[in-house]
């Protein structure tokens, strides 16, 4: 190595200027003995950037593969206002109408409410313009648009195409002719009387009344179509017989009738029906000609029976609807109208209420199912759990007063479909021991001894109330425990005072068929009074006859309600719900 480079002496240190003030060409020009280096050798190794400088944040950009057409070719912006008549215009018009209503209710200018609801007057004016546009479109006749040339095929690729707003389809319906409502017999007779009176007095409106009466009589005389449900109130299929339009029954219909036990009686058991017809014909001859002649007569009878069955189905449906509409224990108007009964406490399926008549004793109350049930035996297991809870609490309340409780239920008729309830009456302990004997004696003598059922049905642990009685028969039950294992039951075969109806029913049954227990109107005996239990308990409590025969209406007595609630509150199990 040359010795001139390493002579052991250090050159004097020179002050370095900042890079921005350094002039490379001038420096190297003043020292000609030094070699001149290229620019790439003088540049920093990091590509011209200082290592301590921060790189700028990446700017968001729209990818060329973006599928959202709203982002392609333009920056994101606020959504454009909806066109006039675009989908959702009904909600915008409701908002505009509500704005006018609020301004009218407050008594302030509509502009003040518009700024509050829309945020600006421009948005409010746009809503008003859309309202005017919709009104004009609704009233203008529909015109067929003429075809116009389109230049969409000569646009550049990638140009965003904004489709024109489509107006929602509007349907114009022609007003239907209003049908004349049919009148019943009484209204038709009253209208005819008005016609005759006007004609006798030679009034000018006599001709118009005559035309009105003729039209009403024609409408009433025409055939009406009654739509009835497939099943009755007990979940059974109606036996509507047959008509001239449904002689050919499909296989699916036959299977459905076999499963639900519906259809005509002669089709369900043809052999038994034929044997019954032969037994009722004294002049029966085992001859083909005679059988053919009688077959025609039997067919005519069956047509008459089918018509009566359809009439019964329509009457039963009307009876069911009337019972539901007039029921004082049911919620009306889809749950908006509460029951008329005075409700003390309520569970999920059953509630406790006070009677609307003068009670037999202090603490007399009703246990009522919420759903319209004709019999308590139709209540499901959840409902019976709540019924037993109410019975337990009532027994505890009676024990705290040195009393006992008697529960009884009276189902006079299944056909009437009245809402059932279980009555609870407190009895003093000194006379409670006589309750079983009084009821047993009364049930033994209430109806004829030649009745079809046992006079007194005794409840036991093996056969309690729910296993001893059936819901398809009218019955009376009384018990003095919550399990239904101590008490009596009785099948009601005839209501008290129904002998004229029984005679008419017998005449009808001779032409049609024998009465069944399903109808709840089987005959026999001297009649069962509706106030049977009230009479026995009233006699034991030494009450006057009018207290149980014709009790006064005391519904809505606040003092009686508050007194019962005060006594019931310590034992109310519904507070834990």
C-alpha positions as CSV (number, residue, x, y, z in Angstrom):
1,X,0.0,0.0,0.0
2,X,1.3,3.5,-0.6
3,X,2.7,5.2,2.4
4,X,1.1,8.5,1.6
5,X,-2.3,7.2,2.6
6,X,-1.2,6.0,6.0
7,X,1.4,8.4,7.2
8,X,0.2,8.5,10.8
9,X,-1.2,12.0,10.7
10,X,-5.0,12.9,10.8
11,X,-6.2,15.7,8.6
12,X,-7.9,18.6,10.3
13,X,-11.7,18.1,10.8
14,X,-13.9,20.2,8.5
15,X,-17.3,21.5,9.5
16,X,-20.1,19.8,7.5
17,X,-23.0,21.8,6.4
18,X,-26.6,20.5,6.3
19,X,-27.6,18.4,3.3
20,X,-29.9,21.0,2.0
21,X,-27.1,23.6,2.0
22,X,-24.4,21.4,0.6
23,X,-23.3,22.0,-3.0
24,X,-21.7,18.9,-4.3
25,X,-20.5,20.2,-7.6
26,X,-18.8,23.2,-6.0
27,X,-17.1,21.1,-3.4
28,X,-15.7,18.7,-5.8
29,X,-14.8,21.5,-8.2
30,X,-12.7,23.2,-5.5
31,X,-10.7,20.0,-5.0
32,X,-9.6,18.8,-8.4
33,X,-7.4,16.1,-7.0
34,X,-10.5,14.1,-5.8
35,X,-12.4,11.8,-8.1
36,X,-15.9,12.8,-9.2
37,X,-18.5,10.1,-8.4
38,X,-21.7,9.3,-10.2
39,X,-25.2,10.4,-8.9
40,X,-26.2,6.8,-8.0
41,X,-23.3,6.6,-5.7
42,X,-24.1,9.8,-3.9
43,X,-27.9,9.0,-3.4
44,X,-29.0,7.5,-0.1
45,X,-29.5,3.7,0.0
46,X,-33.2,3.8,0.9
47,X,-34.4,5.2,-2.5
48,X,-34.2,8.9,-1.6
49,X,-36.4,8.8,1.5
50,X,-35.3,9.4,5.0
51,X,-35.7,6.5,7.3
52,X,-37.3,8.7,10.0
53,X,-40.0,10.1,7.6
54,X,-43.6,8.5,7.8
55,X,-45.2,7.2,4.6
56,X,-48.5,8.8,3.7
57,X,-51.6,6.9,4.6
58,X,-53.1,4.9,1.6
59,X,-56.1,6.6,0.0
60,X,-59.3,4.6,-0.4
61,X,-60.1,3.8,-4.0
62,X,-62.8,1.8,-5.9
63,X,-61.6,-1.4,-7.3
64,X,-62.2,-2.2,-10.9
65,X,-64.0,-5.4,-9.9
66,X,-66.5,-3.6,-7.6
67,X,-70.0,-5.0,-8.1
68,X,-71.9,-2.2,-6.5
69,X,-73.1,0.1,-9.3
70,X,-73.6,2.9,-6.9
71,X,-69.8,3.1,-6.2
72,X,-68.6,2.7,-9.7
73,X,-67.6,5.9,-11.5
74,X,-68.5,8.3,-8.7
75,X,-67.7,9.1,-5.1
76,X,-70.0,7.9,-2.4
77,X,-72.7,10.4,-1.6
78,X,-76.0,10.6,0.2
79,X,-78.9,8.5,-1.4
80,X,-80.9,10.4,-3.9
81,X,-84.4,11.4,-2.9
82,X,-87.1,9.0,-4.0
83,X,-88.9,9.8,-7.2
84,X,-92.6,10.8,-7.2
85,X,-94.8,7.7,-6.9
86,X,-91.8,5.4,-6.2
87,X,-92.3,2.4,-3.8
88,X,-93.0,3.5,-0.3
89,X,-95.2,6.4,-1.3
90,X,-97.9,5.3,1.1
91,X,-95.7,5.7,4.1
92,X,-94.6,9.1,2.9
93,X,-98.2,10.2,2.4
94,X,-99.1,8.9,5.9
95,X,-96.3,11.0,7.3
96,X,-97.6,14.1,5.4
97,X,-101.2,13.5,6.6
98,X,-100.0,13.1,10.1
99,X,-98.1,16.4,9.8
100,X,-101.4,18.2,8.9
101,X,-103.2,16.4,11.8
102,X,-100.7,17.4,14.4
103,X,-100.8,21.1,13.2
104,X,-104.5,21.0,13.5
105,X,-104.5,19.5,17.0
106,X,-101.9,21.9,18.3
107,X,-103.4,24.9,16.6
108,X,-100.1,26.1,15.1
109,X,-99.1,26.7,11.4
110,X,-98.3,23.6,9.4
111,X,-94.9,25.0,8.6
112,X,-93.8,24.8,12.2
113,X,-94.7,21.1,12.4
114,X,-93.3,20.5,9.0
115,X,-89.8,21.8,10.0
116,X,-90.0,19.7,13.1
117,X,-90.9,16.4,11.3
118,X,-89.1,16.9,8.0
119,X,-86.1,18.9,9.0
120,X,-86.4,21.5,6.2
121,X,-89.2,23.1,4.2
122,X,-87.7,21.7,1.0
123,X,-88.4,18.1,2.0
124,X,-91.9,19.2,3.0
125,X,-92.5,20.8,-0.3
126,X,-91.3,17.7,-2.1
127,X,-93.8,15.6,-0.1
128,X,-96.6,18.1,-1.1
129,X,-95.6,17.9,-4.7
130,X,-95.7,14.1,-4.6
131,X,-99.1,14.2,-3.0
132,X,-100.3,16.4,-5.9
133,X,-98.7,14.1,-8.4
134,X,-100.4,11.0,-6.9
135,X,-103.8,12.7,-6.9
136,X,-103.5,13.7,-10.6
137,X,-102.4,10.2,-11.5
138,X,-105.3,8.6,-9.6
139,X,-107.9,10.8,-11.3
140,X,-106.5,10.9,-14.8
141,X,-107.6,8.1,-17.2
142,X,-105.0,5.5,-18.2
143,X,-103.5,6.3,-21.6
144,X,-101.3,4.0,-23.6
145,X,-97.9,5.4,-24.0
146,X,-96.5,5.8,-27.6
147,X,-93.2,4.0,-28.3
148,X,-90.2,6.3,-28.2
149,X,-86.7,5.7,-29.7
150,X,-84.1,4.7,-27.2
151,X,-80.4,5.4,-27.5
152,X,-79.3,3.1,-24.8
153,X,-77.5,0.8,-27.3
154,X,-75.1,3.6,-28.3
155,X,-73.7,4.4,-24.9
156,X,-70.1,3.8,-23.9
157,X,-69.3,0.7,-22.0
158,X,-69.3,1.1,-18.2
159,X,-71.7,4.0,-18.2
160,X,-74.1,3.7,-15.3
161,X,-77.7,3.4,-16.5
162,X,-80.3,4.7,-14.1
163,X,-83.6,3.0,-14.8
164,X,-86.7,5.3,-14.7
165,X,-88.8,5.0,-11.6
166,X,-91.7,2.6,-12.0
167,X,-95.0,3.7,-10.6
168,X,-96.8,1.1,-8.5
169,X,-99.6,-0.7,-10.3
170,X,-103.0,0.8,-9.6
171,X,-106.2,-1.3,-9.8
172,X,-109.6,0.3,-10.6
173,X,-112.5,-1.7,-9.3
174,X,-116.0,-1.1,-10.5
175,X,-118.5,-0.7,-7.7
176,X,-120.5,-3.9,-7.2
177,X,-124.3,-3.7,-7.1
178,X,-125.5,-3.6,-3.5
179,X,-127.7,-6.6,-2.8
180,X,-131.0,-6.0,-1.1
181,X,-130.8,-7.5,2.4
182,X,-133.3,-10.2,3.0
183,X,-136.1,-9.6,5.6
184,X,-137.5,-12.1,8.1
185,X,-141.2,-12.9,8.3
186,X,-142.0,-10.2,10.8
187,X,-140.3,-7.4,8.9
188,X,-142.0,-8.6,5.7
189,X,-145.4,-8.5,7.4
190,X,-144.8,-5.0,8.7
191,X,-143.8,-3.8,5.3
192,X,-146.9,-5.3,3.8
193,X,-149.1,-3.6,6.4
194,X,-147.5,-0.3,5.5
195,X,-148.3,-0.9,1.8
196,X,-152.0,-1.7,2.6
197,X,-152.3,1.3,4.8
198,X,-150.8,3.6,2.2
199,X,-153.1,2.2,-0.5
200,X,-156.2,2.6,1.6
201,X,-155.3,6.2,2.4
202,X,-154.3,6.8,-1.2
203,X,-150.9,8.2,-0.3
204,X,-148.4,9.1,-3.1
205,X,-145.7,6.7,-1.8
206,X,-148.0,3.7,-2.1
207,X,-146.6,2.6,-5.4
208,X,-143.0,2.8,-4.2
209,X,-143.8,0.9,-1.1
210,X,-145.5,-1.8,-3.2
211,X,-142.4,-2.1,-5.4
212,X,-140.2,-2.4,-2.3
213,X,-142.4,-5.1,-0.8
214,X,-142.4,-7.1,-4.1
215,X,-138.6,-6.9,-4.2
216,X,-138.3,-8.0,-0.6
217,X,-140.7,-10.8,-1.0
218,X,-138.9,-12.1,-4.1
219,X,-135.5,-11.9,-2.3
220,X,-137.0,-13.8,0.7
221,X,-138.5,-16.5,-1.4
222,X,-135.2,-17.3,-3.2
223,X,-132.9,-20.0,-2.0
224,X,-130.2,-18.9,0.5
225,X,-126.8,-20.4,0.9
226,X,-125.9,-20.9,4.6
227,X,-122.2,-21.5,5.3
228,X,-121.7,-23.6,8.4
229,X,-118.5,-24.9,9.9
230,X,-117.5,-28.5,9.4
231,X,-117.5,-29.3,13.1
232,X,-119.9,-28.4,15.9
233,X,-119.0,-26.9,19.3
234,X,-117.9,-30.3,20.7
235,X,-115.5,-31.0,17.9
236,X,-117.7,-33.5,16.0
237,X,-118.5,-33.5,12.3
238,X,-122.0,-32.4,11.4
239,X,-124.1,-35.2,9.8
240,X,-125.5,-33.2,6.8
241,X,-126.8,-36.2,4.9
242,X,-126.6,-35.9,1.1
243,X,-128.0,-33.6,-1.6
244,X,-128.6,-33.9,-5.3
245,X,-125.2,-32.4,-6.1
246,X,-123.0,-34.7,-4.1
247,X,-124.3,-38.2,-4.8
248,X,-120.8,-39.5,-5.8
249,X,-118.7,-39.5,-2.7
250,X,-114.9,-39.7,-3.2
251,X,-112.7,-42.3,-1.5
252,X,-111.0,-39.5,0.6
253,X,-114.4,-38.3,1.8
254,X,-115.4,-41.9,2.8
255,X,-112.2,-42.3,4.8
256,X,-112.7,-39.0,6.5
257,X,-116.3,-39.9,7.5
258,X,-115.1,-43.3,8.8
259,X,-112.4,-41.7,10.9
260,X,-114.6,-39.0,12.4
261,X,-117.8,-41.1,12.6
262,X,-119.6,-38.8,10.2
263,X,-121.8,-39.4,7.2
264,X,-125.2,-40.8,6.8
265,X,-126.5,-43.4,9.3
266,X,-127.5,-45.9,6.6
267,X,-123.9,-45.8,5.2
268,X,-122.2,-46.2,8.5
269,X,-124.3,-49.4,9.4
270,X,-126.4,-50.4,6.4
271,X,-127.4,-53.8,7.9
272,X,-128.7,-52.3,11.1
273,X,-130.6,-49.6,9.2
274,X,-132.2,-52.2,6.9
275,X,-133.1,-54.4,9.9
276,X,-134.7,-51.4,11.6
277,X,-136.8,-50.5,8.6
278,X,-138.0,-54.1,8.2
279,X,-138.9,-54.3,11.9
280,X,-140.9,-51.2,11.6
281,X,-142.9,-52.4,8.6
282,X,-145.8,-54.7,9.6
283,X,-146.7,-55.6,6.1
284,X,-143.2,-56.6,5.1
285,X,-143.1,-59.3,2.4
286,X,-139.9,-61.0,1.4
287,X,-140.5,-60.3,-2.3
288,X,-138.4,-58.5,-4.8
289,X,-141.2,-56.4,-6.2
290,X,-142.2,-55.3,-2.7
291,X,-138.6,-54.5,-1.8
292,X,-138.3,-52.4,-4.9
293,X,-141.4,-50.4,-4.0
294,X,-140.4,-49.9,-0.4
295,X,-136.9,-48.9,-1.5
296,X,-138.4,-45.9,-3.3
297,X,-140.4,-44.9,-0.2
298,X,-137.3,-45.3,1.9
299,X,-135.3,-43.1,-0.5
300,X,-137.9,-40.4,-0.2
301,X,-137.8,-40.6,3.6
302,X,-134.0,-40.4,3.5
303,X,-134.2,-37.2,1.4
304,X,-136.5,-35.8,4.0
305,X,-134.2,-36.8,6.8
306,X,-131.2,-35.3,5.0
307,X,-133.0,-32.0,4.7
308,X,-133.8,-32.0,8.4
309,X,-130.2,-32.8,9.2
310,X,-129.0,-29.8,7.2
311,X,-131.6,-27.6,8.9
312,X,-130.4,-28.9,12.3
313,X,-126.8,-28.0,11.4
314,X,-127.7,-24.5,10.5
315,X,-129.8,-24.0,13.6
316,X,-127.0,-25.4,15.8
317,X,-124.5,-23.1,14.2
318,X,-126.8,-20.1,14.8
319,X,-127.3,-21.3,18.4
320,X,-123.6,-21.5,19.0
321,X,-122.9,-18.1,17.5
322,X,-125.7,-16.5,19.6
323,X,-124.4,-18.2,22.8
324,X,-120.9,-16.8,22.1
325,X,-122.1,-13.3,21.3
326,X,-124.3,-13.1,24.4
327,X,-122.1,-14.9,26.9
328,X,-121.4,-12.7,30.0
329,X,-118.3,-14.7,31.0
330,X,-116.3,-14.5,27.7
331,X,-114.1,-11.8,26.4
332,X,-115.7,-10.1,23.4
333,X,-114.4,-8.2,20.4
334,X,-111.2,-10.3,20.2
335,X,-110.3,-9.7,23.8
336,X,-110.9,-5.9,23.9
337,X,-114.1,-6.1,25.9
338,X,-113.8,-7.8,29.4
339,X,-116.5,-10.1,30.7
340,X,-119.5,-8.7,32.5
341,X,-118.8,-10.8,35.6
342,X,-117.1,-9.2,38.6
343,X,-113.6,-10.7,38.5
344,X,-111.8,-11.0,41.8
345,X,-108.6,-12.8,40.7
346,X,-107.5,-14.5,37.5
347,X,-105.1,-17.2,36.5
348,X,-104.1,-18.3,33.0
349,X,-107.1,-20.4,32.2
350,X,-109.6,-19.8,35.1
351,X,-110.8,-16.8,37.0
352,X,-112.7,-16.2,40.3
353,X,-115.8,-14.0,40.1
354,X,-118.7,-12.9,42.3
355,X,-122.3,-13.8,41.4
356,X,-124.4,-11.0,39.9
357,X,-127.3,-12.0,42.1
358,X,-127.9,-11.9,45.8
359,X,-125.5,-14.5,47.3
360,X,-126.7,-17.4,49.5
361,X,-124.0,-16.6,52.1
362,X,-121.1,-14.3,52.7
363,X,-118.3,-15.7,50.5
364,X,-120.4,-17.1,47.7
365,X,-118.4,-17.0,44.5
366,X,-117.9,-18.7,41.1
367,X,-115.0,-20.5,39.5
368,X,-115.3,-19.7,35.8
369,X,-113.2,-21.1,32.9
370,X,-111.9,-18.4,30.5
371,X,-112.7,-20.3,27.4
372,X,-116.4,-20.9,26.5
373,X,-116.8,-24.4,27.9
374,X,-120.3,-26.0,28.2
375,X,-119.0,-28.4,30.9
376,X,-116.1,-28.3,33.3
377,X,-115.2,-31.8,32.1
378,X,-114.2,-30.2,28.8
379,X,-111.5,-28.1,30.5
380,X,-107.9,-29.3,29.8
381,X,-105.5,-30.4,32.5
382,X,-104.0,-26.9,33.0
383,X,-107.4,-25.5,33.6
384,X,-108.2,-28.2,36.1
385,X,-105.0,-27.5,37.9
386,X,-106.1,-23.9,38.4
387,X,-109.6,-25.0,39.4
388,X,-108.1,-27.1,42.2
389,X,-105.9,-24.3,43.3
390,X,-108.9,-22.0,43.7
391,X,-110.8,-24.7,45.6
392,X,-107.8,-25.2,48.0
393,X,-107.6,-21.5,48.7
394,X,-111.3,-21.2,49.2
395,X,-111.3,-24.1,51.6
396,X,-108.4,-22.5,53.6
397,X,-110.4,-19.2,53.7
398,X,-113.5,-21.1,54.9
399,X,-111.5,-22.9,57.6
400,X,-110.1,-19.6,58.9
401,X,-113.8,-18.6,59.5
402,X,-114.8,-21.9,61.1
403,X,-116.7,-22.9,57.9
404,X,-116.6,-25.5,55.2
405,X,-117.1,-25.1,51.5
406,X,-119.5,-26.8,49.1
407,X,-118.8,-26.8,45.3
408,X,-121.5,-27.7,42.8
409,X,-122.1,-27.4,39.0
410,X,-125.3,-27.6,37.1
411,X,-125.3,-28.2,33.3
412,X,-128.9,-28.0,32.3
413,X,-128.6,-28.5,28.6
414,X,-125.7,-29.3,26.2
415,X,-127.6,-28.0,23.3
416,X,-128.0,-24.5,24.7
417,X,-124.2,-24.2,25.0
418,X,-124.2,-21.9,27.9
419,X,-120.9,-21.0,29.6
420,X,-120.4,-23.3,32.7
421,X,-119.1,-22.3,36.1
422,X,-118.6,-24.0,39.5
423,X,-120.3,-22.3,42.4
424,X,-118.7,-22.3,45.9
425,X,-120.9,-21.6,49.0
426,X,-119.5,-21.5,52.5
427,X,-121.4,-23.6,55.1
428,X,-121.0,-23.3,58.9
429,X,-119.3,-26.3,60.5
430,X,-122.2,-27.1,62.8
431,X,-124.5,-27.9,59.9
432,X,-122.0,-29.1,57.4
433,X,-122.3,-32.7,58.6
434,X,-125.8,-32.8,57.2
435,X,-124.9,-31.7,53.7
436,X,-124.3,-35.3,52.3
437,X,-127.6,-36.5,53.6
438,X,-129.6,-33.5,52.3
439,X,-128.2,-33.9,48.8
440,X,-128.5,-37.6,48.6
441,X,-132.1,-37.4,49.6
442,X,-132.8,-34.6,47.2
443,X,-131.2,-36.4,44.2
444,X,-133.1,-39.6,45.0
445,X,-136.4,-37.8,44.7
446,X,-135.8,-35.1,42.1
447,X,-136.7,-37.2,39.0
448,X,-138.7,-40.4,38.3
449,X,-137.4,-43.7,39.7
450,X,-137.8,-45.2,36.2
451,X,-135.1,-43.0,34.7
452,X,-132.5,-44.6,32.4
453,X,-129.6,-43.7,34.7
454,X,-128.7,-44.2,38.3
455,X,-130.3,-41.6,40.4
456,X,-127.3,-40.9,42.6
457,X,-123.7,-41.4,41.4
458,X,-121.3,-41.5,44.3
459,X,-117.8,-40.2,43.9
460,X,-115.0,-42.2,45.4
461,X,-111.2,-42.3,45.3
462,X,-111.3,-45.0,42.5
463,X,-114.0,-43.1,40.5
464,X,-113.8,-39.3,41.2
465,X,-116.0,-36.7,39.5
466,X,-113.9,-36.5,36.3
467,X,-114.2,-40.3,35.8
468,X,-117.8,-40.7,36.9
469,X,-119.6,-38.2,34.7
470,X,-119.4,-37.4,30.9
471,X,-119.4,-34.0,29.2
472,X,-122.0,-35.1,26.5
473,X,-124.8,-35.4,29.0
474,X,-126.5,-32.7,31.1
475,X,-125.6,-33.4,34.7
476,X,-125.4,-32.0,38.3
477,X,-122.5,-32.6,40.6
478,X,-121.8,-31.5,44.2
479,X,-118.6,-32.1,46.1
480,X,-117.0,-30.8,49.3
481,X,-113.3,-31.4,48.6
482,X,-111.0,-30.2,45.9
483,X,-110.1,-33.7,44.5
484,X,-113.7,-34.6,43.5
485,X,-113.6,-37.8,45.6
486,X,-116.3,-36.9,48.0
487,X,-119.6,-35.9,46.5
488,X,-122.5,-37.0,44.3
489,X,-123.5,-36.7,40.7
490,X,-126.8,-37.0,38.7
491,X,-127.6,-37.2,35.0
492,X,-130.3,-34.7,34.1
493,X,-132.8,-36.4,31.7
494,X,-135.4,-33.6,31.6
495,X,-135.5,-30.0,32.6
496,X,-138.2,-28.7,34.9
497,X,-141.1,-27.2,33.0
498,X,-140.2,-28.8,29.6
499,X,-143.1,-31.2,29.3
500,X,-144.6,-29.3,26.3
501,X,-141.3,-29.2,24.6
502,X,-140.8,-33.0,25.4
503,X,-144.1,-33.8,23.8
504,X,-143.2,-31.9,20.7
505,X,-139.8,-33.6,20.7
506,X,-141.4,-37.0,20.8
507,X,-143.6,-36.2,17.8
508,X,-140.6,-35.0,15.9
509,X,-138.6,-38.1,16.9
510,X,-141.3,-40.4,15.7
511,X,-140.9,-38.9,12.2
512,X,-137.1,-38.6,12.3
513,X,-135.2,-40.6,14.8
514,X,-135.1,-41.5,18.5
515,X,-133.7,-38.7,20.8
516,X,-130.0,-39.1,21.7
517,X,-128.2,-38.2,24.9
518,X,-125.8,-36.1,22.8
519,X,-128.6,-33.6,22.2
520,X,-129.0,-33.1,26.0
521,X,-132.8,-33.3,25.8
522,X,-133.6,-36.9,26.6
523,X,-137.0,-37.3,28.2
524,X,-138.1,-39.0,31.4
525,X,-138.9,-38.0,35.0
526,X,-140.6,-35.0,36.5
527,X,-137.9,-32.5,35.6
528,X,-134.7,-31.2,37.3
529,X,-135.0,-27.6,38.6
530,X,-132.1,-25.2,37.7
531,X,-132.0,-24.0,41.4
532,X,-131.8,-27.5,42.9
533,X,-128.6,-26.9,44.9
534,X,-129.7,-23.3,45.9
535,X,-133.0,-24.7,47.3
536,X,-131.2,-27.3,49.4
537,X,-128.5,-25.0,50.8
538,X,-131.1,-22.2,51.3
539,X,-133.2,-24.6,53.4
540,X,-130.2,-25.6,55.5
541,X,-129.3,-22.0,56.1
542,X,-132.9,-21.0,56.9
543,X,-133.1,-18.5,54.1
544,X,-136.3,-17.0,52.8
545,X,-137.5,-18.6,49.6
546,X,-137.0,-15.5,47.5
547,X,-133.2,-15.7,48.2
548,X,-132.9,-18.8,46.1
549,X,-135.9,-18.6,43.9
550,X,-135.7,-15.1,42.5
551,X,-132.6,-13.4,44.0
552,X,-132.1,-9.7,43.4
553,X,-129.5,-8.4,41.1
554,X,-126.6,-6.9,43.1
555,X,-123.9,-6.7,40.4
556,X,-121.4,-3.9,40.9
557,X,-121.7,-3.5,44.7
558,X,-118.4,-2.0,45.7
559,X,-118.8,-2.8,49.4
560,X,-119.4,-6.5,48.7
561,X,-116.5,-6.6,46.3
562,X,-114.1,-4.9,48.7
563,X,-115.1,-7.1,51.6
564,X,-114.5,-10.3,49.6
565,X,-111.2,-9.1,48.3
566,X,-110.0,-8.3,51.8
567,X,-110.9,-11.8,53.0
568,X,-109.5,-13.5,49.9
569,X,-106.2,-11.6,49.6
570,X,-104.2,-13.6,52.2
571,X,-105.2,-16.9,50.4
572,X,-104.9,-15.7,46.8
573,X,-102.6,-18.0,44.9
574,X,-102.6,-15.9,41.8
575,X,-100.3,-13.3,43.4
576,X,-97.4,-15.6,42.8
577,X,-97.9,-15.6,39.0
